[in-house]
Amino acid sequence: MKLFKTAVLALALGNLFSCAVTPHFDPTKRDGSAFISAEQAAERSARVSNVRYELDFDLTGAESFNAISKVSFELADTEGFLTLDLNQAQVKSFSINGNKLYPKYNGSYFEISGKLLNKGENSIEVQFSRKHSTNGEGLHRFVDPVDGKVYLYSHFEPAAAQQMFALFDQPDLKASYQLTVTAPADWQVVSATREQQIEDQGERRRWHFPATAKLSPYNFSMHAGPYRVWEDSRGPYPMRLFARQSVAAQVNPEDWFSYTSAGLKFFDDYFGIAYPFGKYDQLLVPDFLYGAMENAGAITFAEGHFLSSSAMSSDQKQSLAGVIMHEMAHQWFGDLVTMKWWNGLWLNESFASFMGTLALAESTEFKHAWQSFYAKGKQRAYEQDSLVTTHPIEVPVATTANAFDNIDAITYQKGASVLKQLRHLLGEETFRRGVSQYLQTYAWQNATLDDFIASLGQAAGRDLSQWTRDWLYSAGVNNLKTELVCESGKISFFSLTQSAPADLPTLREQKVQVALFQANRRELERTQLQQVTYKGERTRVPALEGLPCPDLVYPNYGDWGFVKVVLNDRSFATAKQALGKVEDPMLRAMLWQSLWDSVNDGQLGLDQYIATALVNAPAEQDEQLSAQIISSLLRSADYLQASVNDGHYSRNALLALSQMSLRKTMESKGQHDLQRSWFEAWIELAYGKDASEHLRQLLEGRASILGLTLDQDLRWAIIARLNRLDAPDSATLIQDELTRDPSDAGQKAAISAEAQRPEAAIKRRWLQKIHLGSEPFPKLRPAMGALYPPEQQLLSQASADERLSQLTEMDKRGPVFMRSYVQLIPTQCSREGIDQLSQVLDSKTNLSSGLRRALLNTRQQEERCLMIRRGLPQG
């Protein structure tokens, strides 16, 4: 599973959302909702075992479907009640052990008296109909606006299988699934196993699938529709790829199959366990809530992230390959071996993030994958871990409503970084051996964090309990700096000093590489590299004493550790002056990041950072590092836009960034990916009438940039920017472009472009649609993400009170809706805005935990914005 406008926004959102304040649960009594507590799930799994599902679906493409769920299981006792989950269905028939009866059903689950059940073997059959979901959960239905074809796909994590069939919807009740589906004759049907028979029934076909191995409910899936299919047999397992007919031309199956076959070979060898599901299907699906989902043997991908209207750039291919590897790692770690409860979800995601990056670096052309991980994901983790809402990696999960509360950059990227550090600490082969042992021991079962740590500890021959307490049960990120004394040009004393915030005081053990550098006329030369395992407040490093005094010391060279490096004064001065002399792209990336961290920490003015970037960024040729710099410049532009009325500096800086990114675009002719990255940056940074007119000329073909072709994605990006800039007649461009591109992606791009226009009437209209829910959720998502750009503060403030007053009511719509709605939390980059958020936090005490966290994160980001704004030159 993946979670994805800017990094500032991602951090402001913080975590995912529970749909209500977590209530007090009677461990033996559910509350009538679709959610189940950890205690209730444990009680149910203690009584229920050997679960098998026989599922029969009648699919027509209409708004509803018909189905039969037969649930077979063994029951340890007949005391009290047993619940069986099924969400918002129209029940037609219900029988227990062959006896029909009228069920006690509240729209969320059946409550079954033990007196109606047997001790031992039982069978429950439910015949029902249900509307398809339209929000990306359950069995989602999508009608293609291009050709009217209907496509279905399922998504069940964390507990949405109950929106498709009757079951015990919790991860530790693994079961087999035997599926039968009747569907239109031109449809494909895909599930965890490959079909064993297809009956021709004229205009319809009946698909029969063999029973699966034991899977947790959220790992099972079913997908159906007139998908285009590609097949490949180059690897040890048959591979298929599916996509909608209208987007098939945007799919390059060679990339998919090449990366997939390389990954399957890598993981087979690394784990020492053959891929467990026999065939490997991948589906590109619309309206998907996340990046991808690791359904066993039938992985779903959000098509919006992996379709391209022109040849994919290297960065896009890397993203594709990385997500393929992430979901593939889950097939072993998550599907073959599964957590018992949702507190273990972080381990699934952390491990898949770590292993996906490792596979990317070692089995594809993307050898720089760890540099990309550092520049993108790891920085999100550092920032998330520095927020007031930080949390340990391992946290309790009260109910399935809270399963995604802590799924964020700490869960994914910090967790992956911690596993990477543990691999360095234990040794690569020891770590691999421990993982393989864990997978072999718990195959087809559920396991816990303790089981995983015990396997690694056994392989390493050491007790990892203290490491586990420090890294997994304690929140926060440490700082690491060097202390050295130089006498007569030599180091006489050298130590690493570790510090922690007062409220999160844990000091941790890590293994890092300390590098020393000397600056000369042509380069920054590395003179020494020393591995050091440090712990506690201070660790002396005698091996570096007696060496020539360096111009720069970097104590986390190669990015082994999860720690924020604080450069000493001499190193910081060298970093600012010698960026262009650093040959190692990873070190350059880390030095750039140290400068940006200094901006966020208030130690370096944004104006000084921008001055450094304007000098050094144009000379950077590394595509990964350029992307990192561009990301910081886009963040800088957001701060400048929020400060644009403070004086001439912000306007002049925005103009300088706009001109520099355009100049870099033109200078990068012949470097396709680098040129496109800077052109996309220029679109976002374009400022002033001249830039607006240039964009218009490019769109209309009255101007061109050598080496650059405008594909459909770039055309929509330009149209969105012109609308945001309120360029003359830019509103008409939307309708003209929709005629050219009426696709689902085009319709959503049009919504985003319109929502960005600085017109009060547009803002009011879309806000009303959002509050009333008068448009399908997939159409509201792009509007919520685009409605109030940073420079449109007056328009934002005009409806700020309304949006804040609606928070409690919107919160009732649940976590899927609220993950998008929180983008509408008002921001002003002002003390008044901060006070406004504080008042909401103080007065609205019944908000969900996820929404409260988003408010706290937004307020902290507002405080940072105000700090940076006050540090800018005025007048």
TORMI-172129 format. One record per residue (C-alpha): x, y, z; residue in three letters. Coordinates in steps of 0.25 Angstrom, whole numbers, plus 5000, padded with zeros to 4 digits. Each point is the difference from the previous one (the first is absolute). Last residue first. Example, Ala and Ser with C-alpha at 12.3 -4.5 7.8 and 13.67 -1.06 7.14 Angstrom:
REM TORMI-172129
505549965029Ser/499449865002Ala/
REM end
This chain:
REM TORMI-172129
504251865008Gly/500349885009Gln/501249904999Pro/499549875004Leu/500149955014Gly/498650035004Arg/499549914989Arg/500949885004Ile/499450015014Met/498650024995Leu/500149884991Cys/500649925012Arg/498850045009Glu/499049974989Glu/500749864998Gln/499749985015Gln/498650044999Arg/499849914988Thr/500649885008Asn/499050035012Leu/498850014990Leu/500449874993Ala/500249935013Arg/498650045005Arg/499549954987Leu/500649865002Gly/499649995014Ser/498550034996Ser/499450135005Leu/499250005013Asn/500850115007Thr/499750124991Lys/500250125009Ser/501549995003Asp/500549954986Leu/499150104993Val/500550115008Gln/501449964997Ser/499850004986Leu/499550145000Gln/501250045008Asp/500949954990Ile/499250074989Gly/500150135008Glu/501549985002Arg/500249994985Ser/500449904989Cys/498550014996Gln/499649855000Thr/498549955000Pro/499849855001Ile/499549974986Leu/501149894998Gln/499349935011Val/498949964991Tyr/500849904992Ser/500449915011Arg/498650035006Met/499249934989Phe/500749875002Val/500050015015Pro/498550015002Gly/498950094996Arg/499850045015Lys/501250094999Asp/499350094990Met/499050045011Glu/501050035011Thr/500950074990Leu/498850094994Gln/500350125010Ser/501450004995Leu/499750014986Arg/498950115002Glu/501050085008Asp/501149994989Ala/499050044989Ser/500550144997Ala/501349975006Gln/500449914988Ser/499650104990Leu/500950105008Leu/501149905001Gln/500149974985Gln/501550005000Glu/500149865007Pro/499149934990Pro/498549985005Tyr/499149904992Leu/501049914994Ala/500049875009Gly/498650015003Met/499650014985Ala/500949884996Pro/499249925011Arg/498650044997Leu/499949934987Lys/500549875005Pro/498950025012Phe/498850014990Pro/499450145000Glu/498950055009Ser/500849975013Gly/499350125006Leu/501250065006His/500949974988Ile/499050054990Lys/499850135009Gln/501550025000Leu/500149984985Trp/498950114997Arg/500650095011Arg/501449994994Lys/499550024986Ile/499250135004Ala/501250055008Ala/500950004987Glu/501549985002Pro/500049874990Arg/500649885007Gln/498749935000Ala/499950004985Glu/501349944998Ala/499749895010Ser/498749974994Ile/500650004986Ala/501149905004Ala/498949915005Lys/499350004987Gln/501349984992Gly/500349885009Ala/498649944998Asp/500250024985Ser/499450114992Pro/501350054994Asp/499950094988Arg/498650055003Thr/500550015015Leu/501150094995Glu/499050104994Asp/499250005013Gln/501250035008Ile/500650104991Leu/498850095002Thr/500450035014Ala/501350054995Ser/499450124993Asp/501050095006Pro/500949945010Ala/499449985014Asp/501449955005Leu/499349875005Arg/499349994987Asn/501350014993Leu/500649905009Arg/498949904998Ala/500150014985Ile/501549985000Ile/499849875008Ala/498949964991Trp/500950024988Arg/501249935007Leu/499249875003Asp/499550004985Gln/501350004994Asp/500850134997Leu/501349974993Thr/501350055005Leu/501449994993Gly/500050154996Leu/498950085007Ile/498950054992Ser/499150124997Ala/498750034992Arg/499649865002Gly/498750035008Glu/500549945013Leu/501450064998Leu/499550144998Gln/499149995012Arg/501249965009Leu/500850124994His/498850095003Glu/500049965015Ser/501550015001Ala/500050144995Asp/498850045009Lys/500749965013Gly/500449865006Tyr/500249864995Ala/500449925012Leu/499149884998Glu/500250004984Ile/501450035002Trp/500149875009Ala/499449924989Glu/501050064990Phe/501149975010Trp/499649855001Ser/499849994985Arg/501450054997Gln/500649915010Leu/499349884994Asp/500350034985His/501450055002Gln/500250044985Gly/499650145003Lys/500350035015Ser/500450154998Glu/498550034996Met/499449945013Thr/501150065008Lys/499750144995Arg/498549985003Leu/500349955014Ser/500950125002Met/499050104995Gln/498949955009Ser/500949995012Leu/500450154998Ala/498650044998Leu/499649945013Leu/501250065007Ala/499650144994Asn/498649985005Arg/500549965014Ser/501050115001Tyr/499150114996His/499250015013Gly/499149935009Asp/498949974991Asn/500749884994Val/500249935013Ser/499049884998Ala/500649994986Gln/501450005005Leu/499749895009Tyr/499449924989Asp/501150034991Ala/501049955010Ser/499349875000Arg/500149994985Leu/501450045001Leu/500249885010Ser/499449904990Ser/500850064989Ile/501349975008Ile/499649855002Gln/499649994986Ala/501450054996Ser/500649905009Leu/499349894993Gln/500350054986Glu/501550035003Asp/500450124991Gln/500150115010Glu/500650124995Ala/498750084999Pro/499849965015Ala/501350075005Asn/499850154999Val/498550015001Leu/500049905011Ala/501050075009Thr/499250134998Ala/498749925003Ile/500649955013Tyr/500550135004Gln/498650064998Asp/499449895008Leu/500850045012Gly/500949905006Leu/499949955015Gln/498550005001Gly/499849855001Asp/499349994986Asn/501150094993Val/501149915007Ser/499349884995Asp/500150054986Trp/501550025002Leu/500249865005Ser/499249954989Gln/500950064990Trp/501249945007Leu/499349865000Met/499750014985Ala/501450044997Arg/500549885008Leu/499149914992Met/500550064987Pro/501549985004Asp/500850104992Glu/499950115010Val/500650134994Lys/498750074996Gly/499549995014Leu/501350075005Ala/499650135006Gln/498749975007Lys/500649865005Ala/501350075004Thr/499350105009Ala/499249885006Phe/501249925002Ser/500850115008Arg/498850035009Asp/499749865003Asn/498949924992Leu/498849955007Val/499649874994Val/498649955002Lys/500049855003Val/499549874994Phe/501449944997Gly/500649944988Trp/499950124991Asp/501349984992Gly/500850095009Tyr/499350035014Asn/501050075007Pro/500450104989Tyr/501250085004Val/500550124992Leu/501250084999Asp/500849895007Pro/501150015010Cys/501149904996Pro/499949875007Leu/500649985014Gly/498649965006Glu/499149934990Leu/500249865006Ala/499850065014Pro/498550014997Val/499350055013Arg/498549975002Thr/499250105007Arg/498550005004Glu/499849855000Gly/500249914988Lys/501050004989Tyr/500549894990Thr/501050074991Val/500549964986Gln/501150104996Gln/500250064986Leu/501250104998Gln/500650104990Thr/498850034992Arg/500350114990Glu/499250124998Leu/500450044986Glu/500750094991Arg/500750115008Arg/500149915013Asn/499149975011Ala/500349885009Gln/499049905004Phe/499849915012Leu/498949895000Ala/499449935012Val/499249874996Gln/498849965009Val/499649895009Lys/498950045010Gln/499649995015Glu/498950095005Arg/499850115009Leu/498650025005Thr/499650145006Pro/498750024993Leu/499550125008Asp/501350065001Ala/500449994986Pro/501149904997Ala/501550024999Ser/501249914994Gln/501450055001Thr/501149934991Leu/501450025005Ser/501350054995Phe/501250055008Phe/501450044996Ser/499750024985Ile/501250054993Lys/500350144994Gly/500950045012Ser/498949975009Glu/498649974996Cys/498949965009Val/498849934996Leu/498549985003Glu/499149954990Thr/498550014999Lys/498849905000Leu/498650045003Asn/499049895004Asn/498649984994Val/498849985009Gly/499149885005Ala/500349895009Ser/499449864998Tyr/500749964987Leu/501450055001Trp/500350015015Asp/499249885005Arg/500449914988Thr/501450035001Trp/499949975015Gln/499349864997Ser/501049974989Leu/500749895008Asp/501249944991Arg/500349884992Gly/499850074987Ala/499149894994Ala/499349985013Gln/499850155002Gly/499450014986Leu/499049895002Ser/499750065014Ala/499750134994Ile/499049954990Phe/499349915010Asp/500050125010Asp/499450094989Leu/498849904999Thr/499649884991Ala/498849954992Asn/500249874992Gln/500149964986Trp/501549995002Ala/500450035014Tyr/501349925002Thr/500550024985Gln/499750155000Leu/500850025013Tyr/501149914996Gln/500250084987Ser/500050135007Val/501049955010Gly/500949954989Arg/499950134992Arg/500450085013Phe/501249915003Thr/500450024985Glu/500050155000Glu/500750025014Gly/499350025013Leu/500250155001Leu/499950034985His/498749924999Arg/499550075013Leu/500250134993Gln/499249964988Lys/498949955009Leu/500050145007Val/500050074986Ser/498849914996Ala/499250045013Gly/500450144998Lys/499549994985Gln/498749935002Tyr/499450015014Thr/500750135003Ile/499650054986Ala/498549975003Asp/499149895005Ile/499850045014Asn/498450015000Asp/499949904989Phe/499449895009Ala/499350095009Asn/498649964995Ala/500449865000Thr/500150025015Thr/500950045012Ala/501449994992Val/501250005009Pro/501250074995Val/501349954994Glu/500850114992Ile/499950095012Pro/499250134998His/500250144995Thr/498850095001Thr/500850125005Val/500849994987Leu/501549964999Ser/499749864997Asp/499250044988Gln/501150094995Glu/501049895001Tyr/499149904993Ala/499750104989Arg/501550014998Gln/500149854999Lys/499049994989Gly/500550094990Lys/501550045001Ala/500449885007Tyr/499249904992Phe/500550064987Ser/501549985005Gln/499649865004Trp/499549974986Ala/501350054993His/500249864994Lys/498850024992Phe/500349914988Glu/499349885007Thr/500349895009Ser/500950055012Glu/499550145002Ala/498549984997Leu/500149875008Ala/500550085012Leu/499050114998Thr/498949895000Gly/500649935012Met/500050135009Phe/498650054996Ser/499449855001Ala/500749995014Phe/499450135004Ser/498649974995Glu/499949865006Asn/500650055013Leu/499150125000Trp/498849914999Leu/500349935013Gly/499150095009Asn/498949954990Trp/499949865006Trp/500649864998Lys/501050054990Met/500149914987Thr/501049904995Val/499749964985Leu/499350134998Asp/500750105008Gly/501549974998Phe/500049904989Trp/499050064990Gln/500350145007His/501450004993Ala/499350004987Met/499250125004Glu/501350085003His/500749954987Met/498950044991Ile/499950145007Val/501550024998Gly/499949954985Ala/498950104997Leu/500750125008Ser/501349964993Gln/499350014987Lys/499450135003Gln/501450065004Asp/500649944987Ser/498950074992Ser/498949934994Met/499750014985Ala/498850094998Ser/498650015006Ser/500449935012Ser/499349895009Leu/500649965013Phe/499550105011His/498650024994Gly/499949854998Glu/500049975015Ala/500549865001Phe/499349875004Thr/500849875003Ile/499449874996Ala/500849885006Gly/499750045014Ala/499450145001Asn/501250095002Glu/499350134998Met/500550124992Ala/500250155001Gly/498850035008Tyr/498650034999Leu/499849954986Phe/499050084991Asp/500449924988Pro/500749864999Val/501349954994Leu/500149855003Leu/501149905003Gln/500049854999Asp/501149915005Tyr/499749855000Lys/500449895009Gly/499750065013Phe/501249975010Pro/501250064993Tyr/501049905003Ala/500750015014Ile/501550035001Gly/499650145004Phe/501150074992Tyr/500049904988Asp/498550004998Asp/500050155003Phe/501050034989Phe/499449914990Lys/498650065002Leu/500550144999Gly/500749984987Ala/498849944994Ser/499150115005Thr/501050114995Tyr/500049944986Ser/498549975000Phe/499650145004Trp/501050074991Asp/499649914988Glu/498550025002Pro/500250154996Asn/498650065004Val/499550134994Gln/499349934988Ala/499249925009Ala/499350125006Val/498649984994Ser/500049855001Gln/500250005015Arg/501349935005Ala/500549865003Phe/501449945001Leu/500249855001Arg/501249925004Met/500349855000Pro/501049965010Tyr/501549964998Pro/500250124992Gly/499950034985Arg/498649964999Ser/499250124997Asp/498650044998Glu/499350134996Trp/498550025003Val/499050114997Arg/498950015011Tyr/498649974996Pro/499650005015Gly/500249925013Ala/500950005012His/500049915012Met/500950015012Ser/500649935012Phe/501150065009Asn/499050085009Tyr/499349885004Pro/501349935005Ser/500449894991Leu/500149845002Lys/500249944986Ala/499050034989Thr/498949914996Ala/499949984985Pro/499350104991Phe/498849984991His/499550114991Trp/498650004994Arg/499950074986Arg/498950094995Arg/499450044987Glu/500049854996Gly/500249925012Gln/501449964998Asp/500649935012Glu/501450045005Ile/500849905007Gln/501349995009Gln/500150155002Glu/501450055005Arg/500050035015Thr/500050135008Ala/499050064991Ser/499750054986Val/498850004992Val/500050054985Gln/498850054994Trp/499549984985Asp/499049895004Ala/499350085011Pro/500249955014Ala/499749885008Thr/501049985011Val/500449885009Thr/501150015011Leu/500549905010Gln/500750085011Tyr/500949945011Ser/500150065013Ala/500950085010Lys/499350055012Leu/501150085005Asp/499850124991Pro/498650045004Gln/498750004992Asp/499349875004Phe/499249994987Leu/498750044992Ala/500450054986Phe/500350134993Met/500050125010Gln/500449905010Gln/501349994993Ala/500250155005Ala/500949975012Ala/501450064998Pro/500149984989Glu/498949944991Phe/500250064986His/499249934989Ser/499950044985Tyr/498950024990Leu/500050064986Tyr/498850054992Val/500250044985Lys/499350134997Gly/501150034989Asp/500750135004Val/499350035013Pro/500449865005Asp/499049965011Val/500749955013Phe/499549915011Arg/500749975012His/499849865008Leu/500450045014Gly/500750135001Glu/500450114989Gly/498950105003Asn/498949954990Thr/499649875007Ser/499149914992His/498649985006Lys/499749885007Arg/499249874998Ser/499949885009Phe/500049855002Gln/500649965013Val/500549865004Glu/500549965013Ile/500749875002Ser/500549945013Asn/501049895005Glu/500349995015Gly/499150045011Lys/498850024992Asn/499250134998Leu/498650065002Leu/500250005015Lys/501350084998Gly/499050124997Ser/500450074987Ile/500250154998Glu/500150034986Phe/500950124996Tyr/500050144995Ser/498650024995Gly/499449975013Asn/499749854998Tyr/499349905009Lys/499749894990Pro/498649954996Tyr/500349854998Leu/500349894990Lys/500649875006Asn/501149944991Gly/501150015011Asn/499650145002Ile/499150074989Ser/499850144995Phe/499250054988Ser/499850134993Lys/500950095008Val/500150144994Gln/501450045004Ala/500650125007Gln/501249935005Asn/500249855003Leu/500749955012Asp/499749885008Leu/499850015015Thr/500049895011Leu/499150005012Phe/500149945014Gly/500549865002Glu/500049904989Thr/501549965001Asp/501249974992Ala/499450034987Leu/500549944987Glu/499750074987Phe/499350014986Ser/499550134995Val/499149994987Lys/499950144994Ser/499050014988Ile/500050134992Ala/499250104992Asn/500650134994Phe/499550145000Ser/500250124991Glu/500049924988Ala/501249944993Gly/499349865000Thr/500749925011Leu/499549885007Asp/500949965011Phe/500249865007Asp/501049995011Leu/500349885008Glu/500850045012Tyr/500849905010Arg/500450035014Val/500849905008Asn/499850075013Ser/499050085009Val/500050015015Arg/501350075003Ala/499950084987Ser/498750065005Arg/500650045014Glu/501250064993Ala/499150084991Ala/499250055011Gln/501250045008Glu/500750074988Ala/498750084997Ser/499049974989Ile/499550114990Phe/498849994991Ala/499150075011Ser/499049945009Gly/500950025013Asp/500549865001Arg/499949935014Lys/501049905006Thr/501250095002Pro/499150125004Asp/500550114992Phe/500350145004His/499950094988Pro/501150044991Thr/499650144995Val/499449984986Ala/500449974986Cys/501449965002Ser/501050084991Phe/501349994993Leu/501250065006Asn/500750144998Gly/499150084991Leu/500950125002Ala/501249914997Leu/499449964987Ala/499750144997Leu/501450055002Val/500549884992Ala/499150064988Thr/498849944995Lys/500249695007Phe/499749875008Leu/500449874995Lys/499549865003Met/
REM end
